Amino acid sequence: MDQFAGKVAVITGAASGIGAAMARRFAAEGMGLVLADVEEPLLDELVAELSAEGAEVISVPTDVSDATAMDRLGTAAFDRFERVNVVCNNAGVSGSSAPVHELRAVDWEWVLGVNLMGVVHGHRVFQPHLMSHGDGHIVNTASVAGMTAFAGLAPYHASKHAVLALTEVVHSELAAAGSTIGVSALCPGWVATRIAESDRNRPEQVPDPLVADPVEAEAVREMIRDFMAGHQPPEEVAGLVVDAIREQRFYVFTASDWASAIAERHADIAGARNPRPKGSMVEETAG
Ligand SMILES: NC(=O)c1ccc[n+]([C@@H]2O[C@H](COP(=O)([O-])OP(=O)(O)OC[C@H]3O[C@@H](n4cnc5c(N)ncnc54)[C@H](O)[C@@H]3O)[C@@H](O)[C@H]2O)c1
């Protein structure tokens, strides 16, 4: 897809971070927008901002882990615009960082529900439509966490590995079907967003077991905010996504400094070598 003006993009997780940056960039390219998120006030602010600049944009409050809500997102998009061209399955949460043996079933259900099933529903609802007209592109937000495995955040790593695999399968299936639509796996490194504050969207039925002391919890949040703020602006990521759609590029990396960690992991697999025991993603990559 090399023309953007007059076309339509659906973006999940559009209220913040990478999703909001993609919305602003697509609007600047002259696209109509369907923005979905669970954070309604932020979503409404973004719709007001983009409408004031002349964009045709609607918001559809949507929990991407909910199959029925995603069906409603499709209905709202097709009612408003008839044709959708770009779908960014982007909503995500970082989830709990407890070791695997301490995680509860609900910790897994939350992260896999949003990060993996949200993408699955996006394909289920929109891919047949895109294939029927042939002028479109799907961008799934995976992560370099889908190609590496550091200690902690097991549900997050597992969800992003699954999104990457799903996206590669779709790439092959589109080729087999002779489809002209494209698919990309967006694999960001650290980007300055609120992903590390995903607890703000923690469902009631998934209370955070780790935050017994509110003062300590706030100190940890402050540290995370500072750490994230120093990284790549999401606007740069949005620009790379536009380039990748234009060039039908499958992998969209945002930073080169993860290449050695990815190469190490794949060399271990190919060589049937025991992996080096690793610390957390922050410990291993912050330096
Ligand atoms: N920021 C990074 O360093 C980084 C790195 C790799 C991958 N990613 C991925 O980028 C994507 C976007 O995250 P971000 O970094 O912009 O973080 P962010 O927290 O700023 O934005 C994520 C958005 O997803 C929304 N969301 C959460 N749960 C939802 C649900 N159930 N239904 C609908 N929307 C929901 C949030 O409300 C938020 O607006 C995520 O998939 C994330 O895993 C981020």
PDBQT file of the ligand as one rigid body, heavy atoms in Angstrom, charges set to zero:
ROOT
HETATM    1  N1  LIG A 301       7.074   0.997  24.913  1.00  0.00    +0.000 N 
HETATM    2  C1  LIG A 301       7.918   0.007  24.661  1.00  0.00    +0.000 C 
HETATM    3  O1  LIG A 301       9.104   0.041  25.056  1.00  0.00    +0.000 OA
HETATM    4  C2  LIG A 301       7.433  -1.182  23.867  1.00  0.00    +0.000 A 
HETATM    5  C3  LIG A 301       8.391  -2.083  23.391  1.00  0.00    +0.000 A 
HETATM    6  C4  LIG A 301       7.959  -3.189  22.667  1.00  0.00    +0.000 A 
HETATM    7  C5  LIG A 301       6.615  -3.368  22.386  1.00  0.00    +0.000 A 
HETATM    8  N2  LIG A 301       5.704  -2.461  22.867  1.00  0.00    +0.000 N 
HETATM    9  C6  LIG A 301       4.300  -2.701  22.556  1.00  0.00    +0.000 C 
HETATM   10  O2  LIG A 301       3.721  -1.534  22.000  1.00  0.00    +0.000 OA
HETATM   11  C7  LIG A 301       2.294  -1.606  22.144  1.00  0.00    +0.000 C 
HETATM   12  C8  LIG A 301       1.766  -0.255  22.571  1.00  0.00    +0.000 C 
HETATM   13  O3  LIG A 301       2.199   0.002  23.899  1.00  0.00    +0.000 OA
HETATM   14  P1  LIG A 301       2.859   1.399  24.329  1.00  0.00    +0.000 P 
HETATM   15  O4  LIG A 301       4.295   1.127  24.543  1.00  0.00    +0.000 OA
HETATM   16  O5  LIG A 301       2.425   2.470  23.448  1.00  0.00    +0.000 OA
HETATM   17  O6  LIG A 301       2.218   1.536  25.815  1.00  0.00    +0.000 OA
HETATM   18  P2  LIG A 301       1.045   2.470  26.368  1.00  0.00    +0.000 P 
HETATM   19  O7  LIG A 301       0.712   1.904  27.708  1.00  0.00    +0.000 OA
HETATM   20  O8  LIG A 301       1.457   3.889  26.286  1.00  0.00    +0.000 OA
HETATM   21  O9  LIG A 301      -0.157   2.190  25.343  1.00  0.00    +0.000 OA
HETATM   22  C9  LIG A 301      -0.856   0.950  25.364  1.00  0.00    +0.000 C 
HETATM   23  C10 LIG A 301      -2.333   1.238  25.118  1.00  0.00    +0.000 C 
HETATM   24  O10 LIG A 301      -3.049  -0.017  25.147  1.00  0.00    +0.000 OA
HETATM   25  C11 LIG A 301      -4.270   0.225  25.831  1.00  0.00    +0.000 C 
HETATM   26  N3  LIG A 301      -4.855  -1.004  26.361  1.00  0.00    +0.000 N 
HETATM   27  C12 LIG A 301      -4.460  -1.738  27.445  1.00  0.00    +0.000 A 
HETATM   28  N4  LIG A 301      -5.307  -2.752  27.647  1.00  0.00    +0.000 NA
HETATM   29  C13 LIG A 301      -6.247  -2.692  26.669  1.00  0.00    +0.000 A 
HETATM   30  C14 LIG A 301      -7.374  -3.480  26.336  1.00  0.00    +0.000 A 
HETATM   31  N5  LIG A 301      -7.731  -4.548  27.086  1.00  0.00    +0.000 N 
HETATM   32  N6  LIG A 301      -8.114  -3.133  25.254  1.00  0.00    +0.000 NA
HETATM   33  C15 LIG A 301      -7.797  -2.042  24.519  1.00  0.00    +0.000 A 
HETATM   34  N7  LIG A 301      -6.736  -1.243  24.790  1.00  0.00    +0.000 NA
HETATM   35  C16 LIG A 301      -5.972  -1.575  25.857  1.00  0.00    +0.000 A 
HETATM   36  C17 LIG A 301      -3.898   1.190  26.941  1.00  0.00    +0.000 C 
HETATM   37  O11 LIG A 301      -5.023   1.837  27.489  1.00  0.00    +0.000 OA
HETATM   38  C18 LIG A 301      -2.941   2.117  26.215  1.00  0.00    +0.000 C 
HETATM   39  O12 LIG A 301      -3.621   3.213  25.639  1.00  0.00    +0.000 OA
HETATM   40  C19 LIG A 301       2.028  -2.746  23.143  1.00  0.00    +0.000 C 
HETATM   41  O13 LIG A 301       1.595  -3.890  22.438  1.00  0.00    +0.000 OA
HETATM   42  C20 LIG A 301       3.398  -3.001  23.739  1.00  0.00    +0.000 C 
HETATM   43  O14 LIG A 301       3.539  -4.307  24.214  1.00  0.00    +0.000 OA
HETATM   44  C21 LIG A 301       6.089  -1.379  23.586  1.00  0.00    +0.000 A 
ENDROOT
TORSDOF 0
